[in-house]
Amino acid sequence: MSSLTHAESTVVGSSPEALYDMVADVSRTGEWSPICKTCWWDEGESAREGAWFTGRNQLPERSWETRSQVVVADRGREFAFVVGGSYVRWGFTFAPVEGGTLVTESWEFLPDGIAMFFNRYGKEAQQRITDRTREAHEGIPATLAAIKRIAERESFTSTWRSQSSWPSPVVRMPQRPTDECQSNGRLLEREPAV
């Protein structure tokens, strides 16, 4: 993998605003990311430009935390953040199309990130850069597929609940206790209390 940028798209049967709200809630990232298992905002922060959050990443051989800063927070259009403030840019764009929203996830390994890897890892830097690049190229389609599955399920559930005409179940309880009850037209005797 030589490309230090990558982007893929999918159409999701949900509105741009609903998808933005879902993705910009970084506390939900672990629901769809194959590597980032959980994120949390700095105290008092939310999805706004300049806000910082922490992400916990996990692979079979290691785990690590990153700090990221939101660089774009345009509801219904784009949500993007930069890991380490200048190392790697991740972004999501949302465009209305027939059948829902075109969601594009993008990734770019920035020059400061490349320099940081060479300073930190020395001779191992190029292999680590290659590994991270492969992980991004493989992770983006998995992330988009999971976002699509979750968003469409949530959209379906929300629509079904708002349009459902099913009557609520009615349970009729006896007005007073009796020693007998009826089932399928047959009279049953209640077992005596012991």
VEXDREN-2710 file (C-alpha; in Angstrom, 1 decimal):
% VEXDREN-2710
k/r/px/py/pz
1/MET/0.0/0.0/0.0
2/SER/1.7/3.2/-1.2
3/SER/-1.2/5.6/-1.1
4/LEU/-1.3/7.7/2.0
5/THR/-4.8/8.8/1.2
6/HIS/-7.9/6.8/0.8
7/ALA/-11.6/7.3/0.5
8/GLU/-14.7/5.1/-0.2
9/SER/-18.4/5.7/-0.3
10/THR/-21.7/4.0/0.2
11/VAL/-25.4/5.0/0.0
12/VAL/-27.2/4.7/3.3
13/GLY/-31.0/4.8/3.6
14/SER/-31.0/7.6/6.1
15/SER/-30.9/11.4/6.1
16/PRO/-27.6/13.4/6.1
17/GLU/-28.5/14.9/9.4
18/ALA/-29.3/11.6/11.1
19/LEU/-26.0/10.1/9.8
20/TYR/-24.0/13.2/10.8
21/ASP/-25.5/13.0/14.3
22/MET/-24.6/9.3/14.5
23/VAL/-21.0/9.7/13.3
24/ALA/-20.3/12.9/15.2
25/ASP/-21.3/11.2/18.5
26/VAL/-17.8/9.9/18.9
27/SER/-18.9/7.8/21.9
28/ARG/-20.6/5.5/19.4
29/THR/-17.4/4.9/17.3
30/GLY/-16.8/1.5/18.7
31/GLU/-20.1/0.3/17.2
32/TRP/-18.7/0.5/13.7
33/SER/-14.9/0.9/13.8
34/PRO/-12.9/-2.3/13.4
35/ILE/-10.0/-0.8/15.4
36/CYS/-11.2/2.1/17.5
37/LYS/-13.2/0.4/20.3
38/THR/-14.3/3.5/22.3
39/CYS/-14.0/7.3/22.3
40/TRP/-14.9/10.0/24.8
41/TRP/-15.0/13.8/24.7
42/ASP/-12.9/15.9/26.9
43/GLU/-15.0/17.2/29.7
44/GLY/-17.6/19.7/28.5
45/GLU/-16.8/19.1/24.8
46/SER/-19.1/18.0/22.0
47/ALA/-19.0/17.8/18.2
48/ARG/-17.8/21.3/17.4
49/GLU/-14.7/22.6/15.6
50/GLY/-11.8/22.7/18.0
51/ALA/-13.1/20.1/20.4
52/TRP/-10.8/17.3/21.5
53/PHE/-11.6/13.7/22.3
54/THR/-9.6/10.5/23.2
55/GLY/-9.9/7.2/21.3
56/ARG/-8.9/3.8/22.5
57/ASN/-7.7/1.5/19.6
58/GLN/-7.1/-2.2/19.8
59/LEU/-5.5/-4.8/17.6
60/PRO/-4.7/-8.4/18.6
61/GLU/-1.1/-7.6/19.2
62/ARG/-1.5/-4.2/20.9
63/SER/-3.7/-1.4/22.1
64/TRP/-3.1/2.4/22.3
65/GLU/-4.9/5.7/22.8
66/THR/-5.0/8.7/20.6
67/ARG/-6.0/12.3/21.0
68/SER/-7.9/13.9/18.2
69/GLN/-9.2/17.4/17.4
70/VAL/-12.4/18.1/15.4
71/VAL/-11.5/20.2/12.4
72/VAL/-14.9/20.2/10.6
73/ALA/-18.4/20.0/12.3
74/ASP/-21.0/21.0/9.7
75/ARG/-24.2/19.1/10.6
76/GLY/-25.6/17.1/7.7
77/ARG/-22.5/17.8/5.5
78/GLU/-19.2/16.9/7.1
79/PHE/-17.5/15.7/10.3
80/ALA/-13.7/15.5/10.4
81/PHE/-11.0/15.2/12.9
82/VAL/-7.2/15.1/13.0
83/VAL/-5.4/12.6/15.2
84/GLY/-2.7/14.3/17.3
85/GLY/-3.8/17.6/16.0
86/SER/-1.7/17.2/12.8
87/TYR/-0.9/13.5/12.1
88/VAL/-3.8/11.8/10.4
89/ARG/-7.0/13.3/9.1
90/TRP/-10.2/11.2/9.2
91/GLY/-13.4/12.6/7.7
92/PHE/-17.0/11.8/6.8
93/THR/-19.0/13.7/4.2
94/PHE/-22.8/13.4/3.7
95/ALA/-24.6/14.2/0.4
96/PRO/-28.3/13.6/-0.2
97/VAL/-28.9/11.3/-3.1
98/GLU/-31.9/9.2/-4.4
99/GLY/-32.4/6.5/-1.8
100/GLY/-30.7/8.2/1.1
101/THR/-27.3/9.7/1.6
102/LEU/-24.0/9.2/0.0
103/VAL/-21.5/8.7/2.9
104/THR/-17.9/9.1/2.1
105/GLU/-15.2/8.2/4.6
106/SER/-11.7/9.6/3.9
107/TRP/-8.3/9.1/5.5
108/GLU/-5.0/10.9/4.9
109/PHE/-1.6/10.3/6.6
110/LEU/-0.3/13.9/6.9
111/PRO/3.3/15.0/6.6
112/ASP/3.6/15.7/10.4
113/GLY/2.4/12.1/11.0
114/ILE/5.0/10.7/8.7
115/ALA/7.7/12.8/10.4
116/MET/6.5/11.7/13.9
117/PHE/6.7/8.0/12.9
118/PHE/10.3/8.4/11.7
119/ASN/11.3/10.3/14.8
120/ARG/9.5/7.8/17.1
121/TYR/10.2/4.5/15.4
122/GLY/13.4/5.0/13.5
123/LYS/14.2/2.0/11.2
124/GLU/10.7/0.5/12.0
125/ALA/8.9/3.6/10.8
126/GLN/8.3/2.6/7.2
127/GLN/6.9/-0.8/8.2
128/ARG/4.6/0.9/10.8
129/ILE/3.4/3.4/8.2
130/THR/2.7/0.6/5.8
131/ASP/0.8/-1.3/8.5
132/ARG/-1.3/1.8/9.4
133/THR/-2.0/2.5/5.7
134/ARG/-3.2/-1.1/5.1
135/GLU/-5.4/-0.9/8.3
136/ALA/-7.0/2.2/7.0
137/HIS/-7.6/0.8/3.5
138/GLU/-9.1/-2.3/5.0
139/GLY/-11.0/-0.6/7.8
140/ILE/-12.8/2.0/5.7
141/PRO/-15.1/-0.4/3.8
142/ALA/-15.8/-2.3/7.0
143/THR/-16.7/0.9/8.8
144/LEU/-19.0/2.1/6.1
145/ALA/-20.7/-1.3/5.9
146/ALA/-21.3/-1.2/9.7
147/ILE/-22.5/2.4/9.6
148/LYS/-25.0/1.5/6.8
149/ARG/-26.3/-1.5/8.7
150/ILE/-26.7/0.4/12.0
151/ALA/-28.2/3.5/10.5
152/GLU/-30.7/1.7/8.3
153/ARG/-31.8/-0.5/11.2
154/GLU/-32.2/2.7/13.4
155/SER/-34.0/4.4/10.6
156/PHE/-36.3/1.5/10.0
157/THR/-37.1/1.1/13.7
158/SER/-37.8/4.8/14.1
159/THR/-40.1/4.8/11.0
160/TRP/-41.8/1.7/12.0
161/ARG/-42.5/3.0/15.5
162/SER/-43.9/6.3/14.2
163/GLN/-46.1/4.7/11.6
164/SER/-47.1/1.6/13.4
165/SER/-50.9/1.1/13.6
166/TRP/-50.7/-2.1/15.6
167/PRO/-53.1/-1.9/18.6
168/SER/-51.5/-2.1/21.9
169/PRO/-52.1/-5.4/23.7
170/VAL/-54.9/-5.5/26.1
171/VAL/-54.8/-7.9/29.1
172/ARG/-57.9/-8.4/31.0
173/MET/-57.5/-9.3/34.6
174/PRO/-60.3/-10.8/36.7
175/GLN/-62.1/-8.2/38.8
176/ARG/-62.0/-10.4/41.8
177/PRO/-60.0/-13.5/42.7
178/THR/-61.8/-16.8/42.0
179/ASP/-60.9/-20.4/42.4
180/GLU/-61.6/-21.1/38.8
181/CYS/-60.4/-19.7/35.5
182/GLN/-61.3/-20.4/31.9
183/SER/-58.8/-21.4/29.1
184/ASN/-59.8/-22.0/25.5
185/GLY/-63.4/-22.4/26.5
186/ARG/-62.7/-25.0/29.2
187/LEU/-63.2/-24.5/32.9
188/LEU/-60.0/-25.1/34.8
189/GLU/-59.6/-25.5/38.6
190/ARG/-56.9/-23.6/40.4
191/GLU/-54.6/-25.7/42.5
192/PRO/-55.1/-25.2/46.2
193/ALA/-52.6/-22.9/47.9
194/VAL/-50.2/-24.9/50.0
END
